[in-house]
Amino acid sequence: MDRRSSPGILAAVVLMAILAAPYAPVAAQPQKGPAVDMIIVETRPSGDVAAADVALGRLDMYLKSLSPLVYEGLPSAWVENLKLVRNAGSLWEITMNPVHDEDKLYIVTVAGKEYFNPFAIREARFAMNYLINRKYLVDEILHGGGAPMFGPVGPSNPADKYFRPIYEKYGFTPEGDEEKGLQMINEAMEKAAAQLGGRLTKIEDRTAPAGYWWAFDGEPVTVKFFIRIEDERHEEGLYVANQIEKAGIKVERIEANFLKCIYTVYLTDPRDYEWNLYTAGWGSTGANKYVEGDVAWFYAPWYGWMPAYEVEGWWEWQNETIDNLTMDLLLGRVTSVEEYWDKMVKAVDIGVYESIRVFTVENWEYFPVNKQRVTRLGYDVVTGLWSYWPWRTVDTVDHVLKVAVEAQQAAMYTSAWNPIGGFDDVYSHAIWRAIHDSGSAIHPSEAEPMPVRVAWEVEKNYTISEEGEIVGNIDVPETAVVYDSLNNQWVPVGPDKKAAVRVTLHYTFSKWHHGIDMSMEDVKYIIGWAYEWAHLDEPGDRYYDEQYASSAAPYLDTIKGFEFVDDTTLVVYGDSVHVVSDNVTADYYVWWPTLPWEVWEAMSYIIVNGGPVTNNTYSWYKTEGAEYLSMITPSHVEDMRTAVEIMKGAGHIPDPIASEVTRMEAAKRY
């Protein structure tokens, strides 16, 4: 590709930077606000085009880390213009579709026709760990820009040492063991063939890598492999496809961009059998010492991005043990540091054994930043520009930042813009983080949660029961409240309630995007909103979402009560304690509203009632027969705008804040 070619499609996305820069230089009369006055976000079709544009000053930085190979292809004079920010926070893995009919272990029935799915066999999935030569991927495809990876925690993470014994137990090596992998797949297929009574056979073919092809009902067993084309995962996918064909399984190589791949793999029912494998890649948005979230994200259906993504009615792989282990870890149901790591190791061991995902490499890539234009930039020591901090610390010579993301079409986002079921692709997530503050964030060098808009004090007092459970010893005041979603009101918790932890949160508010002051009502609203949508109060409850409830309800069950002390202070009582870190404990209880309460109420209105202008049916998540609610889709915005007018005309006040907000105050918000 000609690196001097057109810069690509310009996405008309301009972000007004509204967030305070935490590292502003000291001055006699410091000017409030960010260093940059404007952030312009564009798109580029590829990394080499973007890197060239950064080097030539057309862009200030590129919001995607690139392999060393990209920079090797640039003229040396261009490279001299670049500051390269390292990112060790991205990884590759092969996601597999284990779907099968409920009554048939290996068979998938689609439109009346039966197919044989080799990756419905656990042993065949597990064999991929040996079949793949990870050292080849690092040395030949990444040109040394990475390290072999065998589980969900990369070798650059300090926690990796806890999981090394798992990989050693299974005999995993960087080079793999092709012979062993092929033998395991063959044994698994032979076993299935014996159970299928002659329907699964080998058909000799001298041109086949194995000398034969497996066939089901006389047709070659063929798997659909979705291979990303934007980066070196393309070469990874082609290599892995060749390895699979050595086992006598034909591979249909579907080489596609992120939009097609993500919608097919994550947003279709696995039972439709549209795919078998995918060259997945993930970028962490910040370093973290404590990796229970990573383990749950990659292995636990209740929490993470597994195939089917918790869509009601879709087929989904299940593992109750992993669910229980990760719930215990994420909800603080562990009693010691030793138990914490024991449960972590058990969850990873099961995940590796089941091998729905086979991890291949940790990438070492580099974000390009223009040296001449960018005068200041803070970033995470592990994940670089993916973290929370660059947007808030960056400055340029003219206080205008031009940044690009990768997209081969005008639409740079694959998920909807809504804070419940959206912001799940890396670019929408990154831009969303840039335009709203958080209560807390991960420290860029210490990898611990730290206060941003919410400071905290933590008091812990608990004992361990004979059953190994945490028993709280802190009295919860009778006047502390929780939200009753059935009766739509805050209710006292009553007498004799105990908690393991008391977290006092001190809020620093400012103004929303439309100039209205933030307030504790925004916090109180979103807490009540969470209770409302996480609990099924009656059959057909329209203010309930099962997918949201699957993760929110277990969290809310750990809350013992709230005290709304004053305009900037909230006390939360709970039973979830991170045994390793008080900062993690506090961060668990931080409630921060990402949007004004009236915007939440407008979205909820059209979810419940449909669009007053379009008559659309809406959903927080991608759901068949409903619009995937997005705050940047014009027709959705028009429905929200009209919903606001309807609520304003009716003098509507949301139930969670009915005792704090007057009709006049509500009208001002609307």
C-alpha positions, 0 to 999 in steps of 0.5 A: 500500500502506498503510505503517502495515499489519501488519509481515508475517511474523515468521521465527523466526530468532534469532541469538546474536551470538558474534563479537568486535566489532573497534571496541569502545570502550576501557575499563579492563576491557573486556568480551569479546564483541560489543556486542549480546547478541542479533540477531533476524531477521524478514521483511517483505513489502516495502521500504516496510513495512520502512522504516516499521517502522524509522522507528517503532522496530519494527525497528533496520535493514532488510537491503535497500537501497531506492530514493529513491522509497520514502523520498519516500513516507514522512512527513517526520517518519518520515524524520527518524528514519532514518539512510540508509546508501548502497549503490552495490554493486547492479546490474541486468542482463538474463540471457538463455537461449541454449539450442539443440539441438546440431545446430540453431543456433536450435531447441530441442526439448522433448517432441518439439516444436521452438521457435525461440529468438531469443536463441540468436542472438548478434546478437539478444542483443547488439542488446539493448545498443542497444534498452535506453535506460538513461538512461530506467531511471535517470531515470524508474524509479529517480528518479535513483537510479543510473547507466547500466552496460554491463558487469560492473563498475559506474561507482562502481568505480575499475576501471571506467575500464579497460573504458570503451574497450570500450563506446566501441568498440561505441558504447554510450550511456546513451540507447541506439539503438533504431533500430539495435537493432531493425535488428540484431534484424531482420537476425539474424531474416532471416538465420535465416529464410533458413536455415530454409527458410520455417519462420520468417516474418513475419505481418502484424498492424496491432495489433502494435508492429512491424506484424507478428509473427515466426512459427515453423511458423505460431505466433508466436515468443514468449519467456518473460520472468521479471520480478521484482515486489519492486522497480523491476525490475518496471517495468524488465522491463515496459519491456524487454518492450515494446521487444522486441515492437517487434522483432516478437517476442511476450513472455509477461510472467511477473511473479513473486517471487524464489523462482519466478524463481530456481528457474526461471532458475538451477535448471532445465535451460535445455534445458527452455526454461522461460524466455528472459529474466530481470530479474536483480539482484545485490548486492555484499557488499563493495567490492573494488579487484580485480574478476577475481572479478566478471568470472568470476562474471558471464561464466565458466561454470566459476566463476559463476552462469551458466544451468545452474550447472554441473549435470551433464547440463544444457545450458550455454553455453560459452566456452573463451576466457573460461574460460582468461582468468578462470582465469589471473586468479583463479589468478594466472597473470599476469606483470605488472600490464599483463598482468593488466589486458589479460586483464581487458579481453579477458574483459569484451570477449568477455562484452559481445560474447556478451551472455549478460548485458546490464547495464543500471544500477548502483543507488544505494539506501539502507539504513534505520537507526533513529537513536534505537536504533542507537548504533554501526555500521561499514559498507563505503563502497561497499556499506553494510550488505551487507558483513562489518562491520555485524554485528560493529560494531553496537550498540543502546541495549538491546544487542538488534538487530532486523533484517529481510530481504525475503520474501513468505513464511515461507521467507526463503532460496532456497538450502540452508544448506550451505557447498559448494553453498548460501548462494547467495541474498543473505539466507542469505549475509548471515546465514551471514556473521553467525554465523561468522567468517572468516580475512580480510575486505575492509577497509571503506574501503580495499577490500583483504583484511585479517586477521580471524582469520588474520594473514599474512606473504608472501615472493615470489621468482619469475622469468618464463619465455620462455613468460611463465609464473611460475617459483618460486624458493622451495625447498619443504621436502621435509617439506612435505605435501599430501593423497593422496586415493587413499590417504587420507593426508598425504604429503611433497612430496619433493625439488626442489620450488619455489614462487613464494610462501611465505605464513605464516598465524598463527591466532587460535582461540576456541571453536565454537558448542557450546563446544569449542575450535577447533584446527589439526585443524579447519584440517587437516581441511578442507584434506584434505576439499577434496583428497578431494572435488575428485579422482576417485580411481577410477570411482564414487568416492563422495567426489567431486563433479564440480561442486565439483571444477570450481572446487576442483581448479584452485585445489588445483593451484596449491598446492605444499605445507603445513607445519603448524608448530605449534598456531597456524601454517600455512605454504602454498607456491604458485604463484599470485601477485596481481601487484598486491596482496600482501594479495590474494596472502595471502588466496588461501592463507587456509584457515579452517574455517567449521564444526567438523570433526565437522559436516563429517564428518556432512554428508559421511557422509549425502552418501556413505551417504544418510540413516540415518533418512530414507533420503534421497539427498543432494547438496551441490548442487541435483541431480535425484533428491537432497535439496539438503543443508541444515543447517536442514532438520529431517529433514536435521539428524536424519540428521546427528545420527544419523550423528554417533552412528554415527561415535561408536559406531564410534570413527571418526576422519577420515583427514585428522586420524587422526594428531592426534586420539585416539578419546577426543578424537573422541568428545568432538567427536561 
